[in-house]
Amino acid sequence: MAKRAATDYYRANQGFSTMLDGDPVFVQKGELVHKDHPLLKGRRDLFDPAENFGRFDVEQATAAPGEKRAAEPEEAEAEPPAQKRGQRRG
């Protein structure tokens, strides 16, 4: 029998909730978790090795030290409310 390669990710085999660092965490069946994530500690029976899955490059959520991030685009300015019929401008 051929030995399976180790995986870096585990897939939740059921939905569950737990506490992690004092906060409630809800995990849906099928969610992926990296092998080093603290969510796996003591909960390996709730996960199976993820042998295949699609993954796209994900943008980093925060800037790295010294990295400048693009500013958020400004929201369109709110238009003034429509003038009521019968009111005079002036």
CYANA upper distance limits for C-alpha pairs under 8 A (distance plus 0.5 A):
  7 THR  CA     35 LYS  CA      8.26
  7 THR  CA     49 PRO  CA      6.82
  7 THR  CA     50 ALA  CA      7.12
  7 THR  CA     51 GLU  CA      7.00
  8 ASP  CA     34 HIS  CA      6.31
  8 ASP  CA     35 LYS  CA      5.75
  8 ASP  CA     50 ALA  CA      8.42
  9 TYR  CA     32 LEU  CA      6.72
  9 TYR  CA     33 VAL  CA      5.98
  9 TYR  CA     34 HIS  CA      4.96
  9 TYR  CA     35 LYS  CA      5.81
  9 TYR  CA     49 PRO  CA      6.87
  9 TYR  CA     50 ALA  CA      6.00
  9 TYR  CA     51 GLU  CA      8.48
 10 TYR  CA     32 LEU  CA      6.01
 10 TYR  CA     33 VAL  CA      5.74
 10 TYR  CA     34 HIS  CA      6.83
 10 TYR  CA     35 LYS  CA      6.99
 10 TYR  CA     47 PHE  CA      6.27
 10 TYR  CA     48 ASP  CA      5.95
 10 TYR  CA     49 PRO  CA      4.96
 10 TYR  CA     50 ALA  CA      5.28
 11 ARG  CA     29 LYS  CA      8.13
 11 ARG  CA     30 GLY  CA      5.80
 11 ARG  CA     31 GLU  CA      5.94
 11 ARG  CA     32 LEU  CA      5.06
 11 ARG  CA     33 VAL  CA      6.89
 11 ARG  CA     47 PHE  CA      5.76
 11 ARG  CA     48 ASP  CA      5.85
 11 ARG  CA     49 PRO  CA      6.66
 11 ARG  CA     50 ALA  CA      5.85
 12 ALA  CA     27 VAL  CA      7.90
 12 ALA  CA     28 GLN  CA      7.53
 12 ALA  CA     29 LYS  CA      5.54
 12 ALA  CA     30 GLY  CA      5.43
 12 ALA  CA     31 GLU  CA      5.94
 12 ALA  CA     32 LEU  CA      7.08
 12 ALA  CA     33 VAL  CA      8.34
 12 ALA  CA     46 LEU  CA      6.30
 12 ALA  CA     47 PHE  CA      4.81
 12 ALA  CA     48 ASP  CA      6.97
 13 ASN  CA     29 LYS  CA      6.02
 13 ASN  CA     30 GLY  CA      6.72
 13 ASN  CA     46 LEU  CA      6.19
 13 ASN  CA     47 PHE  CA      5.67
 13 ASN  CA     48 ASP  CA      6.75
 14 GLN  CA     28 GLN  CA      7.32
 14 GLN  CA     29 LYS  CA      4.82
 14 GLN  CA     30 GLY  CA      7.71
 14 GLN  CA     46 LEU  CA      6.97
 14 GLN  CA     47 PHE  CA      8.25
 15 GLY  CA     26 PHE  CA      8.10
 15 GLY  CA     27 VAL  CA      5.98
 15 GLY  CA     28 GLN  CA      4.88
 15 GLY  CA     29 LYS  CA      4.88
 16 PHE  CA     26 PHE  CA      6.55
 16 PHE  CA     27 VAL  CA      5.93
 16 PHE  CA     28 GLN  CA      7.23
 16 PHE  CA     29 LYS  CA      8.33
 17 SER  CA     24 PRO  CA      7.48
 17 SER  CA     25 VAL  CA      6.03
 17 SER  CA     26 PHE  CA      4.89
 17 SER  CA     27 VAL  CA      6.57
 18 THR  CA     24 PRO  CA      6.28
 18 THR  CA     25 VAL  CA      5.86
 18 THR  CA     26 PHE  CA      7.17
 19 MET  CA     23 ASP  CA      5.83
 19 MET  CA     24 PRO  CA      4.99
 19 MET  CA     25 VAL  CA      6.27
 20 LEU  CA     24 PRO  CA      6.82
 20 LEU  CA     25 VAL  CA      6.97
 20 LEU  CA     38 PRO  CA      8.48
 20 LEU  CA     39 LEU  CA      7.45
 27 VAL  CA     31 GLU  CA      7.24
 32 LEU  CA     50 ALA  CA      8.07
 33 VAL  CA     37 HIS  CA      7.10
 33 VAL  CA     39 LEU  CA      8.26
 33 VAL  CA     40 LEU  CA      8.20
 35 LYS  CA     40 LEU  CA      7.68
 36 ASP  CA     40 LEU  CA      8.13
 37 HIS  CA     41 LYS  CA      8.26
 39 LEU  CA     43 ARG  CA      7.62
 40 LEU  CA     44 ARG  CA      5.99
 40 LEU  CA     47 PHE  CA      8.33
 43 ARG  CA     47 PHE  CA      7.88
 44 ARG  CA     48 ASP  CA      8.11
 63 ALA  CA     67 GLU  CA      6.04
 63 ALA  CA     68 LYS  CA      7.16
 63 ALA  CA     69 ARG  CA      6.73
 83 GLN  CA     87 GLN  CA      7.57
